[in-house]
Amino acid sequence: MKENIVIIPTYNEKENVENIIRYVFNLPEHFNILIVDDGSPDGTGKIVKTLIQEFPDRLFIIERSGKLGLGTAYITGFKWCLKNGYTYIYEMDADFSHNPDDLIRLHKACLDGADISVGSRYKVGVNVVNWPLKRVLLSYFASKYVRLITRMKLTDTTAGFVCYHRKVLETINLDSIKMIGYAFQIEMKFKAWLHNFKIAEVNIVFTDRQKGQSKMSGSIVGEAIFGVIKMKLQSIFNKKKYLA
């Protein structure tokens, strides 16, 4: 069984992708990387394929035909990683908003007994750098809202820096995940929580991207607000079907 692989979804990340790959490969622990690229018109995929020649046993890419959503990118990546025998499967952004050094801390939390470890911006205060106040408040209170509705005991329910033990992804019916934007992160945690997996939060500092453009939009926020209510109601009235 292989140990660690980091899934990094990309769309127009040519300014960041080579730097993030080299940074991860220079960490003192061994991590492989799977890039899931949604047909980036800026040539992100071409950069990755060139780097694969340098790192043929550590770097992999799945190229998709277009911008199909964050959730579906991760689902595609999860299935590939499970098929290829990895034990710990990570989610991480390409833009250095997640510090790659924290991969080691997420790994340790799982080695210490967690089934899922979450890089939390809000476990101790608010640890977000370079975001405008409006976005900080939106993110912070979104997590509060999700926690209120779902009753999950997590301070950062929308976090996208996560380590899953493979047994979690084998248990969750990945084809049943409905949300495709950032709310995907909520749905994955909620289903894992309903399955009674142990979730640990690791305090991190989130730094907004320095290069490239954010993928946040109003439709993503709307999916989270209304999708969470629907998700919770389904889990109450037909939990068995919801988890099937």
Backbone bond lengths (Angstrom), bond angles and torsions (degrees), N, CA, C in turn:
res aa  C-N    CA-C-N  psi(-1)  N-CA   C-N-CA  omega(-1)  CA-C   N-CA-C  phi
1 M - - - 1.461 - - 1.529 109.30 -
2 K 1.336 117.33 132.19 1.463 121.79 177.81 1.526 108.85 -81.01
3 E 1.345 117.08 154.84 1.460 120.23 -170.53 1.533 113.43 -88.81
4 N 1.329 118.38 -74.11 1.467 121.97 -167.63 1.520 113.22 -119.94
5 I 1.332 115.75 136.44 1.466 120.16 170.73 1.527 109.08 -144.00
6 V 1.321 114.88 136.88 1.461 122.39 -178.43 1.528 108.90 -106.15
7 I 1.329 115.71 122.44 1.465 120.30 175.35 1.519 108.40 -91.32
8 I 1.326 116.06 125.76 1.462 121.51 178.44 1.523 108.84 -124.25
9 P 1.328 118.35 105.54 1.462 120.59 175.53 1.534 109.50 -74.11
10 T 1.317 116.95 141.06 1.458 119.41 -179.64 1.527 111.64 -134.20
11 Y 1.312 113.77 145.33 1.467 122.43 167.90 1.529 106.33 -151.93
12 N 1.317 115.47 111.32 1.468 122.00 -177.69 1.532 111.77 55.94
13 E 1.327 114.98 61.39 1.468 121.25 179.85 1.528 111.56 -121.20
14 K 1.328 117.42 34.64 1.463 119.48 -176.56 1.527 112.56 -62.60
15 E 1.358 117.28 -27.81 1.462 119.70 -179.87 1.522 112.49 -72.31
16 N 1.336 116.53 -22.06 1.461 120.48 -171.65 1.519 115.38 -113.89
17 V 1.340 117.39 -27.45 1.464 119.10 -162.38 1.527 113.42 -63.73
18 E 1.328 118.30 -42.65 1.468 118.63 -179.74 1.533 111.11 -66.75
19 N 1.315 116.68 -41.04 1.463 120.19 -179.41 1.521 111.75 -63.51
20 I 1.333 117.35 -42.06 1.467 119.48 -178.48 1.525 110.43 -68.50
21 I 1.318 117.64 -37.88 1.463 121.32 178.90 1.522 110.61 -63.62
22 R 1.324 116.60 -48.76 1.466 119.62 -178.49 1.525 111.56 -65.67
23 Y 1.310 116.32 -35.23 1.468 119.69 179.11 1.532 110.26 -63.12
24 V 1.324 116.39 -48.79 1.467 120.30 -179.34 1.524 110.91 -61.60
25 F 1.314 117.24 -41.30 1.460 120.24 -178.56 1.534 112.47 -70.06
26 N 1.328 117.22 -16.64 1.460 120.56 177.62 1.527 113.45 -94.05
27 L 1.325 117.13 1.33 1.465 119.94 177.72 1.535 110.08 -66.53
28 P 1.339 117.67 153.89 1.469 119.67 -179.67 1.524 113.81 -69.29
29 E 1.326 118.54 -16.66 1.462 121.56 172.07 1.521 109.34 -102.74
30 H 1.331 115.43 157.83 1.464 121.06 -174.30 1.536 110.19 -90.39
31 F 1.330 115.56 120.54 1.455 121.97 175.00 1.526 108.75 -130.93
32 N 1.327 115.83 132.69 1.450 119.97 167.94 1.531 109.07 -90.25
33 I 1.324 116.96 167.79 1.462 121.55 -177.82 1.518 110.05 -133.36
34 L 1.333 115.00 135.51 1.462 122.14 170.01 1.525 107.72 -116.89
35 I 1.320 116.56 116.57 1.466 122.19 174.06 1.521 107.98 -90.39
36 V 1.334 116.54 130.40 1.469 121.05 172.20 1.528 105.98 -113.44
37 D 1.320 115.57 103.18 1.467 120.62 -173.85 1.525 110.85 -104.01
38 D 1.327 115.07 128.42 1.463 120.99 -178.06 1.525 112.06 -92.38
39 G 1.335 115.35 57.25 1.457 120.38 174.51 1.513 113.07 60.96
40 S 1.324 117.79 42.36 1.466 121.67 -176.72 1.528 111.52 -54.68
41 P 1.333 118.06 119.46 1.465 119.68 179.27 1.522 113.76 -70.51
42 D 1.357 117.46 -12.11 1.468 119.59 -178.95 1.527 112.71 -85.84
43 G 1.325 118.25 0.10 1.456 120.89 176.80 1.519 115.18 91.85
44 T 1.334 117.57 16.15 1.463 120.56 178.01 1.524 111.14 -54.45
45 G 1.335 116.69 -46.63 1.455 121.00 -178.82 1.522 112.65 -59.77
46 K 1.314 117.35 -38.05 1.471 121.08 179.68 1.525 110.85 -65.22
47 I 1.321 116.35 -39.59 1.470 120.02 177.75 1.527 110.18 -61.58
48 V 1.334 116.20 -44.55 1.465 120.45 -179.34 1.522 110.54 -63.13
49 K 1.314 117.14 -44.44 1.476 120.00 -178.47 1.529 111.80 -64.21
50 T 1.320 116.99 -31.47 1.462 119.73 174.50 1.527 110.41 -67.38
51 L 1.339 116.97 -40.55 1.465 121.08 179.95 1.522 112.21 -69.64
52 I 1.326 117.14 -27.36 1.469 120.15 177.67 1.524 110.54 -60.25
53 Q 1.316 117.68 -30.82 1.468 120.29 177.52 1.528 111.14 -64.64
54 E 1.333 116.11 -28.61 1.468 121.32 178.49 1.530 111.36 -84.96
55 F 1.353 116.20 -32.41 1.464 121.45 -176.80 1.535 110.53 -126.74
56 P 1.329 117.55 62.74 1.477 119.72 -171.68 1.521 114.77 -66.20
57 D 1.316 117.71 -23.58 1.464 120.54 -177.36 1.524 113.27 -102.03
58 R 1.343 116.39 1.42 1.465 119.53 -175.66 1.525 113.41 -125.55
59 L 1.314 117.09 -21.73 1.465 121.16 -174.37 1.527 109.90 -119.61
60 F 1.343 114.82 131.91 1.461 121.08 -177.27 1.521 108.96 -136.74
61 I 1.326 115.75 157.35 1.459 119.39 179.91 1.523 110.90 -140.13
62 I 1.309 115.11 139.75 1.461 122.48 167.25 1.522 105.95 -114.94
63 E 1.322 116.70 122.65 1.467 120.87 178.99 1.522 109.39 -104.42
64 R 1.321 115.11 127.41 1.460 120.60 179.73 1.527 108.89 -109.37
65 S 1.308 115.77 165.75 1.470 120.20 -168.86 1.521 114.14 -78.79
66 G 1.339 118.14 -16.18 1.456 119.26 -177.98 1.509 110.58 -173.18
67 K 1.329 116.08 -173.73 1.460 122.31 -177.31 1.516 108.99 -78.54
68 L 1.344 116.02 97.95 1.463 122.27 -170.39 1.530 113.19 -106.86
69 G 1.332 117.56 0.89 1.459 119.71 175.70 1.515 113.27 107.12
70 L 1.333 114.41 145.74 1.466 121.11 -177.94 1.522 112.07 -60.88
71 G 1.333 116.17 -44.74 1.457 120.03 -177.50 1.513 112.76 -59.91
72 T 1.327 116.59 -47.28 1.464 119.31 -178.83 1.527 111.26 -67.71
73 A 1.340 116.81 -29.89 1.470 119.79 176.04 1.527 110.07 -63.56
74 Y 1.329 116.48 -45.18 1.463 119.40 179.78 1.525 111.70 -68.84
75 I 1.313 117.99 -39.65 1.464 119.84 178.04 1.530 110.24 -59.83
76 T 1.322 116.00 -44.91 1.467 120.65 176.77 1.527 110.15 -59.07
77 G 1.323 116.45 -43.81 1.455 120.66 179.63 1.521 112.95 -66.82
78 F 1.336 116.77 -41.47 1.473 120.52 178.29 1.526 110.66 -57.34
79 K 1.318 115.41 -48.01 1.466 119.44 -177.40 1.528 111.08 -61.53
80 W 1.323 116.50 -40.82 1.468 120.62 179.24 1.532 109.99 -63.60
81 C 1.323 116.57 -44.45 1.473 120.81 -177.16 1.526 111.89 -66.76
82 L 1.336 116.26 -39.64 1.466 119.37 176.67 1.525 110.38 -64.12
83 K 1.315 116.11 -44.45 1.470 120.72 -179.54 1.528 111.17 -61.03
84 N 1.335 115.62 -32.96 1.462 120.15 -176.40 1.529 113.46 -95.78
85 G 1.344 116.72 11.04 1.455 120.86 164.53 1.513 118.04 83.01
86 Y 1.330 118.53 25.97 1.466 120.27 179.90 1.523 111.01 -85.28
87 T 1.336 115.95 146.09 1.464 121.82 -179.61 1.523 111.86 -89.52
88 Y 1.326 117.05 -48.32 1.465 121.67 -178.97 1.530 109.38 -113.38
89 I 1.316 114.71 124.05 1.462 121.68 -172.76 1.527 107.83 -122.10
90 Y 1.330 115.88 124.45 1.461 121.86 -170.97 1.528 111.40 -112.39
91 E 1.323 115.13 149.30 1.452 122.61 168.27 1.526 108.37 -108.03
92 M 1.325 116.71 134.71 1.465 119.70 178.01 1.525 110.03 -155.71
93 D 1.336 116.67 143.88 1.459 121.27 177.04 1.524 110.68 -75.96
94 A 1.327 115.37 158.94 1.461 121.06 -178.19 1.522 113.27 -86.39
95 D 1.321 117.79 -10.63 1.466 121.11 -164.47 1.527 115.05 -100.82
96 F 1.338 117.60 12.29 1.471 124.23 -179.50 1.524 113.05 69.94
97 S 1.336 118.46 11.74 1.460 118.73 171.08 1.526 109.70 -66.68
98 H 1.322 116.17 -28.20 1.460 122.29 169.53 1.530 107.53 -99.32
99 N 1.315 116.66 125.94 1.459 121.24 -179.91 1.534 109.04 -74.98
100 P 1.335 118.26 116.67 1.469 119.49 -178.15 1.526 113.92 -57.76
101 D 1.336 118.01 -25.18 1.465 120.22 177.27 1.528 111.48 -58.47
102 D 1.340 116.73 -28.94 1.463 120.63 -177.80 1.522 113.24 -74.28
103 L 1.330 118.00 -9.03 1.456 120.00 173.48 1.531 110.31 -57.25
104 I 1.313 115.85 -38.16 1.466 120.94 -179.18 1.523 110.42 -64.25
105 R 1.329 117.07 -39.21 1.461 121.29 -179.75 1.534 110.88 -71.34
106 L 1.326 117.16 -37.10 1.463 119.84 175.54 1.526 110.46 -64.02
107 H 1.317 116.16 -41.01 1.463 121.25 178.53 1.525 110.77 -61.75
108 K 1.330 115.61 -44.78 1.469 120.08 -179.26 1.531 111.34 -62.25
109 A 1.328 116.88 -39.24 1.462 119.41 179.68 1.524 111.18 -60.96
110 C 1.321 116.62 -37.47 1.463 120.08 177.47 1.526 111.20 -73.66
111 L 1.310 117.01 -38.64 1.460 119.60 176.09 1.530 110.85 -62.45
112 D 1.335 116.37 -28.87 1.465 121.42 -179.91 1.527 113.00 -83.42
113 G 1.336 117.52 1.86 1.456 119.11 172.68 1.510 117.21 127.83
114 A 1.335 118.16 -10.71 1.470 119.67 178.88 1.526 110.47 -76.25
115 D 1.320 115.87 147.10 1.465 120.98 172.35 1.526 110.70 -86.45
116 I 1.322 115.30 -28.80 1.459 123.01 176.66 1.522 107.44 -137.02
117 S 1.326 117.07 135.80 1.464 119.91 171.27 1.527 108.03 -119.92
118 V 1.330 114.87 136.19 1.464 121.88 -173.85 1.523 109.14 -118.92
119 G 1.326 116.99 126.41 1.452 121.06 173.18 1.519 108.91 -74.62
120 S 1.329 116.56 106.87 1.464 121.90 -170.25 1.521 112.48 -100.70
121 R 1.348 115.09 127.57 1.466 121.19 175.89 1.521 112.51 -81.12
122 Y 1.347 116.44 -16.02 1.463 119.70 -169.15 1.528 113.79 -124.84
123 K 1.317 116.94 12.38 1.463 119.20 179.38 1.521 110.84 -64.93
124 V 1.322 116.36 -40.89 1.465 122.09 177.53 1.528 107.75 -127.19
125 G 1.307 117.27 95.66 1.462 120.49 -178.04 1.516 111.24 71.86
126 V 1.330 115.57 -150.60 1.467 122.78 178.13 1.513 107.52 -121.81
127 N 1.327 116.48 109.51 1.463 121.73 -174.51 1.525 110.83 -110.02
128 V 1.316 115.21 71.27 1.461 122.59 179.75 1.523 108.08 -128.76
129 V 1.321 117.08 129.52 1.457 122.97 -177.09 1.531 109.98 -114.79
130 N 1.311 115.94 134.68 1.473 124.36 172.65 1.525 115.10 73.76
131 W 1.326 117.72 12.80 1.457 119.64 171.48 1.522 109.55 -89.66
132 P 1.346 118.74 143.51 1.466 119.57 170.73 1.525 109.69 -64.32
133 L 1.316 116.09 151.90 1.460 120.93 -175.75 1.528 111.68 -55.17
134 K 1.328 116.81 -39.45 1.469 120.43 -178.88 1.522 111.27 -58.00
135 R 1.331 116.54 -41.87 1.460 119.27 -178.27 1.522 111.41 -74.13
136 V 1.327 116.92 -35.39 1.467 119.83 176.06 1.526 110.18 -60.16
137 L 1.326 115.55 -47.26 1.463 119.89 -179.03 1.525 110.95 -64.34
138 L 1.343 117.37 -41.04 1.465 120.96 178.46 1.520 110.81 -59.65
139 S 1.330 117.12 -47.62 1.461 121.50 -178.92 1.524 111.57 -65.56
140 Y 1.329 116.02 -45.43 1.469 120.70 -176.91 1.529 110.93 -62.73
141 F 1.327 116.01 -48.72 1.463 118.56 -177.19 1.528 112.00 -76.15
142 A 1.336 117.83 -22.17 1.464 120.14 172.20 1.526 109.93 -63.17
143 S 1.340 116.02 -42.89 1.462 119.56 178.25 1.522 111.05 -65.97
144 K 1.322 116.72 -39.01 1.465 120.69 176.42 1.533 110.40 -62.02
145 Y 1.325 115.50 -43.58 1.469 121.41 -179.99 1.524 110.74 -61.52
146 V 1.330 116.70 -46.74 1.466 121.03 -179.79 1.523 110.38 -62.90
147 R 1.318 116.06 -41.15 1.464 119.82 179.40 1.532 110.75 -63.37
148 L 1.322 116.50 -39.93 1.463 121.35 178.93 1.524 111.53 -63.80
149 I 1.327 116.31 -44.57 1.466 120.66 -176.81 1.522 111.37 -72.80
150 T 1.325 116.96 -45.57 1.469 120.47 -172.42 1.524 113.16 -87.33
151 R 1.324 117.09 -25.21 1.480 123.68 -175.31 1.525 112.86 74.23
152 M 1.329 117.33 11.95 1.462 119.18 174.17 1.520 110.07 -65.63
153 K 1.319 116.37 143.79 1.460 121.04 -178.86 1.527 110.30 -93.60
154 L 1.317 116.00 56.66 1.458 121.83 -179.66 1.519 109.26 -123.34
155 T 1.334 116.62 139.98 1.454 119.42 177.58 1.523 112.43 -84.88
156 D 1.335 117.32 -24.11 1.470 120.99 -179.43 1.524 109.25 -127.40
157 T 1.328 114.85 80.24 1.464 120.51 -174.97 1.522 112.93 -73.82
158 T 1.339 117.00 -19.05 1.468 119.99 -177.72 1.526 112.38 -99.82
159 A 1.319 117.71 6.41 1.470 121.62 -176.26 1.526 111.76 -57.99
160 G 1.330 115.22 142.86 1.455 120.65 179.01 1.515 114.17 -115.13
161 F 1.331 116.52 14.04 1.471 121.85 178.05 1.523 106.03 -113.09
162 V 1.338 116.51 99.63 1.466 121.13 -164.82 1.530 110.21 -141.28
163 C 1.323 115.20 145.86 1.465 121.86 169.72 1.522 108.92 -117.11
164 Y 1.319 116.90 126.97 1.465 123.11 176.49 1.521 109.70 -111.29
165 H 1.328 116.82 133.29 1.463 119.05 163.71 1.522 107.36 -72.14
166 R 1.304 117.88 144.44 1.465 121.33 -173.60 1.526 112.11 -57.92
167 K 1.341 117.96 -29.48 1.469 119.23 -177.64 1.527 111.49 -63.86
168 V 1.346 117.04 -27.84 1.462 120.05 177.10 1.534 109.98 -66.85
169 L 1.312 115.94 -46.88 1.465 120.73 -178.07 1.526 111.57 -71.66
170 E 1.322 116.88 -25.70 1.460 120.30 174.94 1.523 111.49 -74.80
171 T 1.323 116.63 -27.64 1.467 121.33 -178.01 1.527 111.54 -82.60
172 I 1.320 116.65 -44.24 1.463 120.70 179.22 1.526 109.20 -69.89
173 N 1.324 116.21 134.51 1.464 120.59 173.98 1.525 107.67 -76.26
174 L 1.309 116.78 97.82 1.460 120.99 -174.68 1.531 112.19 -62.44
175 D 1.325 116.63 -28.34 1.470 119.52 179.67 1.522 112.01 -73.49
176 S 1.347 116.99 -12.03 1.463 119.90 -179.58 1.530 112.63 -90.99
177 I 1.331 117.48 -6.29 1.460 120.85 179.83 1.531 109.11 -69.35
178 K 1.318 116.45 123.93 1.462 121.31 -172.70 1.522 114.04 -97.23
179 M 1.324 117.61 -32.66 1.461 120.61 -173.47 1.522 110.71 -81.62
180 I 1.327 116.08 138.41 1.465 119.48 -173.91 1.525 113.10 -113.76
181 G 1.338 117.49 -16.52 1.455 120.57 178.63 1.514 110.50 -93.17
182 Y 1.321 116.37 -150.35 1.462 120.16 -178.54 1.526 112.00 -65.82
183 A 1.333 117.15 -21.44 1.465 120.29 176.82 1.524 111.49 -64.75
184 F 1.318 116.68 -16.59 1.465 121.17 172.41 1.525 110.73 -52.50
185 Q 1.337 116.08 -38.80 1.461 120.47 -178.91 1.533 111.00 -62.19
186 I 1.324 115.90 -38.10 1.460 120.50 178.93 1.525 110.20 -66.73
187 E 1.321 116.11 -47.00 1.465 120.42 -176.20 1.522 111.74 -62.67
188 M 1.319 116.99 -40.28 1.464 119.81 178.48 1.527 111.05 -62.88
189 K 1.314 116.71 -45.49 1.472 119.57 179.97 1.521 110.84 -65.46
190 F 1.334 116.76 -39.71 1.455 120.87 -178.20 1.533 111.26 -63.94
191 K 1.314 116.76 -44.39 1.463 119.30 -179.95 1.528 110.76 -67.92
192 A 1.317 117.28 -38.42 1.466 119.85 176.51 1.526 110.56 -63.36
193 W 1.331 116.51 -40.58 1.469 121.61 178.93 1.527 110.71 -64.28
194 L 1.332 117.82 -41.92 1.462 121.13 178.15 1.523 111.62 -64.52
195 H 1.327 116.47 -28.34 1.472 121.12 176.47 1.536 111.64 -82.63
196 N 1.325 116.73 2.77 1.473 122.56 176.86 1.527 114.33 67.87
197 F 1.317 116.24 27.76 1.458 118.27 172.52 1.527 109.78 -74.66
198 K 1.313 115.81 148.96 1.465 121.48 -179.95 1.520 110.15 -81.78
199 I 1.329 116.12 121.43 1.461 122.21 -178.67 1.523 108.94 -112.75
200 A 1.339 116.27 124.64 1.463 121.62 177.78 1.527 109.32 -112.83
201 E 1.329 115.95 141.11 1.464 120.58 175.70 1.528 110.06 -103.48
202 V 1.315 114.72 134.21 1.464 122.59 179.00 1.524 107.37 -113.34
203 N 1.308 117.83 122.85 1.462 121.18 -177.73 1.536 110.75 -66.31
204 I 1.336 116.67 127.24 1.464 121.54 177.98 1.521 109.72 -132.46
205 V 1.320 115.79 167.72 1.463 122.39 169.83 1.521 107.24 -109.64
206 F 1.326 116.06 123.99 1.464 122.57 179.96 1.525 107.96 -97.70
207 T 1.330 117.02 124.67 1.456 121.85 -179.20 1.523 109.42 -116.56
208 D 1.326 116.89 124.92 1.458 120.01 -177.32 1.523 110.69 -61.13
209 R 1.309 115.01 151.75 1.457 120.97 -177.31 1.524 111.58 -56.43
210 Q 1.341 115.04 145.05 1.457 122.02 175.09 1.523 111.82 -96.38
211 K 1.343 116.21 -25.57 1.458 121.00 -177.35 1.528 109.28 -130.64
212 G 1.319 116.33 148.33 1.458 121.00 179.30 1.515 111.05 83.93
213 Q 1.343 115.57 -177.51 1.451 121.67 -174.96 1.522 111.46 -115.76
214 S 1.338 115.13 145.62 1.465 121.42 177.04 1.527 109.89 -66.82
215 K 1.359 115.73 149.48 1.469 120.70 179.02 1.527 111.87 -101.16
216 M 1.342 117.71 7.32 1.462 121.76 -178.58 1.524 110.68 -68.86
217 S 1.348 116.74 141.76 1.459 121.56 177.96 1.516 109.99 -147.83
218 G 1.344 115.27 167.46 1.456 120.28 179.10 1.511 112.79 -63.50
219 S 1.317 118.28 -35.34 1.466 121.09 -179.30 1.526 110.97 -65.77
220 I 1.327 116.38 -33.25 1.461 121.03 178.03 1.521 110.02 -65.53
221 V 1.344 116.79 -43.08 1.450 121.04 178.37 1.521 110.58 -63.60
222 G 1.329 116.45 -42.87 1.460 120.65 179.19 1.511 112.83 -62.01
223 E 1.327 116.62 -39.94 1.469 120.61 178.18 1.519 110.14 -60.49
224 A 1.332 116.19 -40.13 1.458 119.81 -178.52 1.522 111.23 -67.74
225 I 1.333 117.03 -44.52 1.467 120.72 -175.70 1.523 111.03 -63.23
226 F 1.320 116.52 -51.91 1.464 119.92 -174.22 1.524 112.24 -85.13
227 G 1.329 115.96 -30.81 1.461 119.56 179.92 1.511 112.65 -65.73
228 V 1.322 117.41 -34.31 1.463 121.18 -178.96 1.524 110.49 -65.74
229 I 1.327 116.73 -41.41 1.464 119.89 178.80 1.529 110.14 -63.57
230 K 1.312 116.64 -46.44 1.467 120.87 179.32 1.524 110.81 -60.72
231 M 1.309 115.69 -44.01 1.456 121.99 179.94 1.528 111.11 -59.56
232 K 1.320 116.46 -45.65 1.457 121.04 -179.08 1.528 110.83 -65.53
233 L 1.326 117.82 -43.28 1.464 120.91 179.77 1.526 111.16 -62.16
234 Q 1.324 116.95 -41.49 1.462 120.36 178.20 1.517 110.98 -62.01
235 S 1.324 116.59 -38.79 1.461 120.03 -178.66 1.523 111.81 -70.92
236 I 1.334 117.01 -26.05 1.463 120.83 179.24 1.524 111.21 -78.79
237 F 1.324 116.43 -47.97 1.461 120.39 -170.97 1.533 113.72 -87.63
238 N 1.318 116.89 -20.32 1.466 118.37 178.11 1.527 108.78 -154.33
239 K 1.325 115.89 66.81 1.462 121.22 -175.18 1.518 111.63 -60.51
240 K 1.319 117.18 -41.29 1.471 120.71 -177.58 1.518 110.81 -61.26
241 K 1.333 116.51 -44.65 1.466 120.49 178.96 1.515 110.79 -68.02
242 Y 1.354 116.53 -39.13 1.467 120.76 -179.20 1.524 111.75 -61.94
243 L 1.328 116.36 -35.18 1.462 120.09 -177.95 1.533 112.78 -92.20
244 A 1.328 116.51 -3.44 1.471 119.15 -177.20 1.522 110.82 -70.04
